[in-house]
Amino acid sequence: MTNTVMHWQLLSTDPDTAAAFYGTLFDWKVSAANGMGYRTVTTGGTLDGGIWPAPPGAAEAVQLYIEVDDIDDTLARAVELGGSVIMPKQVLPDGDTMALALDPLGRSFGLMVRAAA
């Protein structure tokens, strides 16, 4: 199991402003050219991310996505440790699989398995 942080995303109440700010400040490349309107961010480094609209009433946040061998097992372990599942496992259009959970303090994080190459 790698358990490596493989992606990050900003949850923003104003994703256009966030994208313009970070893109300009750090010269990151931001693109919304996908079917979901998700803003992908290419940082020029080893870890890219994205910007997603925060749900109504939600606070601004940063989510980390951790690569795991088995999402179901990891979600079960998270629940055993006092966490909870907020979005069960699902396959994304690009073939990656992901889920979202909360830690015992209410901080959200993602779990991912990359699609087979």
N, C-alpha and C positions, 0 to 999 in steps of 0.2 A: 504494500500500500504506500502510495507516495505522500498523500496528505499535504500536497503543495498548494499554496495559493496560486491559482491559475488565471484569475480574472477579478476585476473590481468593477463596481458601478456606483455612481452617485444617484441617489433617489432625490429628485428635486421638484419643488413646487413650481419652478419656472425653468424647465430644461433648456429652453432656447438661450436664456440669459446665462445659465451655468455653462453651456457649451461655448458661447461667445467669450465669456470671461477666461475659462481655462485654456481654450484654444488659442486665444490671443496672448495670454500671459506666458504660456509655456511653448508656444508654437506647435501645439498638438493638432493633428488632423482629425476633424470631426465630420462624420457622414451619417445622414439619415436615409441613405439609399438602400432600404430593405423593406420588406413587406409589413413590418410591425411599427415603423417609424422610430425604432430604437436608434439612438445616436451612438454609433461605434466611435471609439476614441483610439487613435494610433499615437502612442507617445514617443515613438522612436527608440524606446528602450526594450527591455525584455518582457514587460508586463503591460499589456494594453487593457482597456476597459470600456466602459460605456456610461451613458447618461439616460435615465429612465424617469418618466413622470412619477412623482410620488402620489399614492392614492389620496383621495380627498381627506383632509384632516390629519394626514401623516406629517411627521417632521422631516426636515432634511436629514439625510443619512448617507453613510458609505457602507456598502455591503462587500464582503469578501466572499469569493467562490473558491471552495477547496476541492481539489481533485481527489476522489476516493475510488476504491475498487468496486464497491457495492453500495449503492445509494440506500437500498432497503435496509441492509444491516446497519449502516451508519445512522439512519433515521431512528431505528429501533434503539440503538445505543444512546443516541441523544435524548430520547424520551426517558430511558432508564436513568439518565443522569440529571433529570429535572427539566429538560428542554421540551419543546413541542413542535409539531409539524404545522406549518402555515400554508404550504403548497406541496401536495404529494408529487412523487416522481412523474415526470412527463418528458416525452421526446420532443425536442425542438425541430423546427423546419430544416436545420442544417444537419440533423442526425444526432447531435449531442443530447445527453439526457441530464436533467437537472431537477432539483427540489429545493424548497426553502424551509428553513426551520428557525426557531427562536431559541436562544440560550436561556438559562434560568433567570437572567436579569432582563429579558425582553429584547435583546439585540438580535436582529435578523442576520442570517448568513445563508449562503448557498452551497449546495453540493453538486458536483458535476462529474460526469463520465464522458469523455470525448468519444465521438463516433469512430468506429474502426476505420482505419485508413485504407 
